[in-house]
Amino acid sequence: MIIMKRKYLYILSSLLVLASCRKVDEYQDSVDIQNLKASYTISDTIKINVAPSSNIKGLQWKLNDELIGTNDTLNVQLGAYGKYTLSVSGTMDNKEFNKSIPLEIKPYIAAGANVSDLYATKLYEFTPAPGQFINELSTLKSATSILGNEKGLLSLGAWGGYMVLGFNKRVNNVSGKADLEVKGNPLPTWAEPGVIWVMKDENNNGLPDDTWYEIAGSESGKDGEIKNYEVTYYRPSQIKSAEDIRWIDNKGNSGVVKANTFHRQSYFPSWIRGNQYTIKGTLLPNSNLNKTNPQMITNMSFEYGYADNKTDANGGDLIDIEDAINAQGNKVSISGIDFIKIQTGMMADAGWLGEASTEISFVKNLNPNTP
């Protein structure tokens, strides 16, 4: 009898819990999220809102637990592919709610009659460092302009700013010749070298989630080059107009990316969330930077192996996959690559010229039809 009574109480309590859960679920579902799509691509503005807004108080939007908005309508851009968790919470009719919404950001893939497989056609990530062209020449939308043709131009900002691109066809490693052409806009006396990294899609999932290998340039191993360098950039007090951007590195140094009178928009990337962000990579030496004459500051190009470094008969920097090295600095053998990362290599203040910032016009596959 006691056993039967306990079983009855257990069943009754379980039903009550289930009924309670249903009420909570039904209530959570009554919070109306509008204009939400199943997925977005890099460069899309994610604009969603909660209705009816008049009944909602204390609204909070969070992305992976980071607070990103408190208004009824959320406008946000995400500069990297991947899956995110967006949550919205608050009170409606004096009852608390908290909904989690999965978000998928897909790479931007160029398409159309003017798109050629000879060029990088996919954008997986654009994370520039602060700089005078950020939010002006360089936005998430303009980052797509360099895909599939030779008509774009993009600045990566100060040291460490980078973008990750992919190809429709694998760039094959052909012995004895260059495999890639990376075009920037260097001048005879002004180069802004960028470090290049390459990756093969080893797991064949179409995503740059395998191993990055650095292309060893002429400065690899020389004084002034620093591997595993890190810089943290800090959000300024306001992001509506130009203001110096503070930074510190992992070597005990600090400084600012200086605002100038030529570019008055904010230099901090508008789509970067949080009060700071950290970039990692390889620092190139400032050995070719000459500031003796403030009116004629020069930065001569390095010998080879970098982006936005120097021009040749083909118009851009020629890159050989044979020069790829691993994290230990040893050469690696790669049959071909599917992804490329380009990253500003110098931390340099060039006076009235602004910060040294690698620019990219296009990335070309020189061996698209080679087996």
VOTORKOL-744356 format. One line per field, with one value per residue (C-alpha): z, x, y; residue number from 1. Coordinates in pm, whole numbers, plus 50000, padded with zeros to 5 digits. Last residue first. Layout:
<recs>
zz	[Z,...]
xx	[X,...]
yy	[Y,...]
n	[NUM,...]
</recs>
This chain:
<recs>
zz	[43794,43663,43553,43820,43844,43878,44126,44177,44490,44434,44536,44885,45109,45399,45655,45775,45999,45887,45599,45810,46046,45931,46251,46208,46336,46029,45894,45793,45749,45446,45499,45208,45157,44917,44892,44685,44702,45034,45150,45467,45545,45912,46113,46416,46344,45994,45682,45331,45079,44824,44802,44589,44599,44329,44444,44197,43857,43644,43532,43894,44177,44533,44891,44908,45004,45112,44997,44834,44865,45112,44986,45084,45348,45292,45478,45269,45465,45799,45654,45871,45889,45704,45735,45577,45904,46051,46111,46043,46322,46284,46405,46680,46712,47035,47077,47310,47443,47301,46949,46627,46357,46362,46311,46523,46309,46359,46074,46034,45770,45642,45975,46142,46410,46554,46610,46965,47174,47403,47453,47716,47472,47452,47287,47400,47189,47214,46923,46867,46782,46457,46469,46567,46775,47120,47418,47204,47182,47275,47053,47188,47003,46989,46834,46801,46576,46592,46301,46412,46346,46061,46081,45800,45638,45278,45306,45460,45366,45690,45718,45861,45968,45920,45994,45676,45571,45263,45457,45276,45594,45450,45298,45235,45412,45331,45533,45393,45591,45465,45353,45338,45068,45000,44790,44454,44546,44673,44578,44658,44428,44545,44270,44360,44241,44145,43954,44004,44134,44079,44399,44289,44387,44436,44240,44380,44597,44958,45151,45511,45598,45835,46056,46253,46243,46140,45902,45653,45370,45073,44701,44435,44056,43972,43966,44154,44502,44583,44626,44906,45162,45055,45227,45548,45551,45440,45231,45504,45815,45840,45613,45887,46085,46353,46289,46031,46098,45772,45771,45535,45205,44895,44531,44525,44163,43851,43907,43746,43850,43596,43495,43850,44182,44476,44779,45122,45392,45600,45934,46123,46410,46672,46885,47260,47435,47787,47938,48267,48347,48432,48118,47922,48102,47946,47749,47399,47310,47004,46985,46707,46430,46205,45942,46054,46029,46213,46155,46400,46405,46684,46716,47052,47201,47461,47247,47228,47571,47544,47639,47296,47142,47390,47334,47645,47693,48034,47958,47699,47662,47425,47208,47074,46912,46920,46639,46386,46159,46079,45839,45580,45499,45593,45501,45690,45799,45902,45878,46159,46051,46373,46713,46886,47254,47267,47237,47582,47725,47560,47682,48036,48033,47891,48156,48431,48283,48268,48627,48741,48553,48718,49063,49001,48879,49181,49422,49271,49294,49656,49733,49561,49764,50088,50000]
xx	[54687,54749,54434,54411,54787,54829,54543,54501,54444,54304,54333,54477,54618,54858,54850,55143,54980,54923,55092,55123,55356,55441,55355,55465,55351,55434,55298,54939,54782,54677,54515,54483,54264,54248,54613,54817,55054,55195,55549,55655,55961,56053,55994,55854,55502,55520,55679,55551,55813,55722,55380,55551,55409,55439,55367,55157,55158,55262,55585,55670,55520,55638,55531,55154,55171,55493,55742,56020,56305,56145,56000,56124,55942,55980,55884,55924,55785,55907,56262,56452,56146,56299,56126,56328,56428,56079,56091,55793,55562,55414,55064,54808,54520,54345,54015,53890,53574,53336,53207,53393,53142,53224,53596,53778,53913,53602,53539,53748,54000,54238,54290,54465,54386,54685,54699,54821,55106,55212,55503,55540,55623,55270,55143,54939,54707,54516,54312,54340,54003,53819,53441,53129,53296,53317,53545,53781,53765,54096,54335,54529,54845,55010,55335,55380,55684,55887,56095,56324,56649,56615,56457,56211,56286,56301,55961,55854,55494,55323,55136,54785,54654,54291,53976,53951,53615,53516,53477,53753,53943,54279,54149,54499,54603,54815,54949,55079,55241,55171,55422,55323,55554,55635,55929,55839,55468,55273,54907,54825,54812,54870,54975,54984,55161,55505,55727,55992,55766,55396,55191,54829,54586,54264,53966,53674,53921,53912,53986,54071,54129,54373,54461,54773,54956,54745,54447,54368,54292,54082,54078,53860,53856,54076,53809,53652,53661,53822,53487,53374,53577,53382,53071,53250,53394,53728,53737,53546,53473,53849,54058,54250,54325,54213,54312,54108,53912,53756,53664,53550,53538,53516,53603,53983,54072,54116,53766,53635,53336,53199,52897,52783,52891,53110,53079,53041,53115,52818,52712,52476,52266,52092,51836,51813,51509,51494,51166,51067,50705,50588,50372,50689,51022,51367,51584,51719,51983,52202,52412,52670,52771,53059,53188,53362,53283,52953,52724,52461,52139,51899,51556,51377,51687,51925,52215,52540,52577,52822,52684,52760,52583,52351,52047,51893,51545,51464,51094,50863,50491,50529,50773,50508,50725,51099,51332,51577,51832,52141,52340,52495,52866,52948,52654,52333,52137,51789,51647,51494,51268,51060,51110,50771,50779,50480,50721,50862,50510,50431,50759,50696,50344,50465,50734,50475,50256,50554,50647,50286,50270,50591,50455,50139,50335,50567,50272,50097,50414,50458,50097,50140,50456,50281,50000]
yy	[51825,52181,52359,52632,52700,53079,53121,53494,53705,54053,54419,54385,54658,54601,54879,55088,55348,55704,55882,56198,56013,55661,55477,55116,54779,54573,54243,54315,53971,53765,53426,53184,52880,52585,52482,52237,51943,52063,51973,52147,52354,52384,52699,52517,52646,52499,52647,52719,52836,52566,52737,53002,53354,53620,53974,54168,54338,54042,54208,54287,54487,54516,54445,54452,54083,53913,53647,53844,54097,54336,54663,55008,55208,55580,55897,56210,56504,56367,56334,56087,55860,55563,55225,54942,54775,54789,54413,54184,54069,53721,53637,53689,53937,54034,54214,54484,54648,54392,54323,54400,54498,54871,54816,55082,55369,55584,55826,56143,56041,56308,56488,56195,55938,55757,55383,55400,55264,54984,54748,54477,54199,54056,54373,54674,54892,55221,55352,55729,55887,55949,55980,55787,55516,55674,55612,55406,55024,54867,54672,54373,54274,53933,53806,53432,53482,53802,53934,54215,54032,53782,53437,53501,53836,53710,53546,53216,53149,53055,52727,52714,52373,52260,52462,52670,52519,52318,51994,51805,51709,51817,52141,52275,52593,52898,53192,53521,53803,54154,54413,54779,54918,55284,55400,55244,55239,54940,54885,54524,54222,53866,53626,53260,52944,53073,52834,52564,52290,52337,52352,52339,52613,52417,52544,52743,52932,53052,53369,53458,53824,53989,54284,54191,54522,54821,54812,54535,54778,54668,54727,54568,54547,54249,53979,53689,53835,54171,54346,54111,54303,54612,54475,54387,54737,54878,55195,55380,55173,55107,55329,55515,55201,54958,54596,54413,54095,53975,53609,53334,53522,53301,53373,53385,53441,53228,53091,53409,53620,53869,53659,53602,53458,53551,53326,53488,53234,53120,53265,53036,53167,52952,53139,53106,53252,53393,53508,53666,53747,54099,54117,54047,54052,54036,53795,53745,53491,53450,53135,53128,52890,52980,53221,53538,53909,53919,54215,54340,54538,54439,54595,54624,54787,54643,54520,54322,54160,53868,53526,53371,53672,53840,54059,54214,54363,54510,54548,54397,54467,54762,54565,54332,54221,54152,54254,54122,54287,54081,54294,54066,54113,53751,53532,53469,53164,53052,53401,53609,53897,53878,53717,53693,53601,53361,53070,53146,53133,52803,52664,52785,52646,52317,52294,52342,52069,51836,51915,51859,51531,51416,51512,51305,51004,51019,51061,50757,50547,50650,50551,50215,50143,50238,50000]
n	[371,370,369,368,367,366,365,364,363,362,361,360,359,358,357,356,355,354,353,352,351,350,349,348,347,346,345,344,343,342,341,340,339,338,337,336,335,334,333,332,331,330,329,328,327,326,325,324,323,322,321,320,319,318,317,316,315,314,313,312,311,310,309,308,307,306,305,304,303,302,301,300,299,298,297,296,295,294,293,292,291,290,289,288,287,286,285,284,283,282,281,280,279,278,277,276,275,274,273,272,271,270,269,268,267,266,265,264,263,262,261,260,259,258,257,256,255,254,253,252,251,250,249,248,247,246,245,244,243,242,241,240,239,238,237,236,235,234,233,232,231,230,229,228,227,226,225,224,223,222,221,220,219,218,217,216,215,214,213,212,211,210,209,208,207,206,205,204,203,202,201,200,199,198,197,196,195,194,193,192,191,190,189,188,187,186,185,184,183,182,181,180,179,178,177,176,175,174,173,172,171,170,169,168,167,166,165,164,163,162,161,160,159,158,157,156,155,154,153,152,151,150,149,148,147,146,145,144,143,142,141,140,139,138,137,136,135,134,133,132,131,130,129,128,127,126,125,124,123,122,121,120,119,118,117,116,115,114,113,112,111,110,109,108,107,106,105,104,103,102,101,100,99,98,97,96,95,94,93,92,91,90,89,88,87,86,85,84,83,82,81,80,79,78,77,76,75,74,73,72,71,70,69,68,67,66,65,64,63,62,61,60,59,58,57,56,55,54,53,52,51,50,49,48,47,46,45,44,43,42,41,40,39,38,37,36,35,34,33,32,31,30,29,28,27,26,25,24,23,22,21,20,19,18,17,16,15,14,13,12,11,10,9,8,7,6,5,4,3,2,1]
</recs>
